Amino acid sequence: MIARVFFFLIGFGLTVIGGIYIISYLNLLTIGYNFFEYVNFISRRIECISIMIGLILINLSIFIPGGHKYELHI
């Protein structure tokens, strides 16, 4: 149970960090980048890839069933 909460919080933190960087890199559109160049740029940045890693961690911590018999499932 503690491990699930830990991985959920780590995933949430990575998702927030990645989302903030993706929003901040939207300023590239104002200096002349088109949308496809913007997507190409953020797909190569590790801080923007962290949003996908965070979402995967959140989904795994929620939807993978636990091995304990008496664990509370919401």
Secondary structure in CASP SS format (residue, H / E / C, confidence):
PFRMAT SS
TARGET T0000
AUTHOR 0000-0000-0000
METHOD secondary structure of the structure
MODEL  1
M C 1.00
I H 1.00
A H 1.00
R H 1.00
V H 1.00
F H 1.00
F H 1.00
F H 1.00
L H 1.00
I H 1.00
G H 1.00
F H 1.00
G H 1.00
L H 1.00
T H 1.00
V H 1.00
I H 1.00
G H 1.00
G H 1.00
I H 1.00
Y H 1.00
I H 1.00
I H 1.00
S H 1.00
Y H 1.00
L H 1.00
N H 1.00
L H 1.00
L H 1.00
T H 1.00
I H 1.00
G C 1.00
Y C 1.00
N C 1.00
F H 1.00
F H 1.00
E H 1.00
Y H 1.00
V H 1.00
N H 1.00
F H 1.00
I H 1.00
S H 1.00
R C 1.00
R C 1.00
I H 1.00
E H 1.00
C H 1.00
I H 1.00
S H 1.00
I H 1.00
M H 1.00
I H 1.00
G H 1.00
L H 1.00
I H 1.00
L H 1.00
I H 1.00
N H 1.00
L H 1.00
S H 1.00
I H 1.00
F H 1.00
I C 1.00
P C 1.00
G C 1.00
G C 1.00
H C 1.00
K C 1.00
Y C 1.00
E C 1.00
L C 1.00
H C 1.00
I C 1.00
END
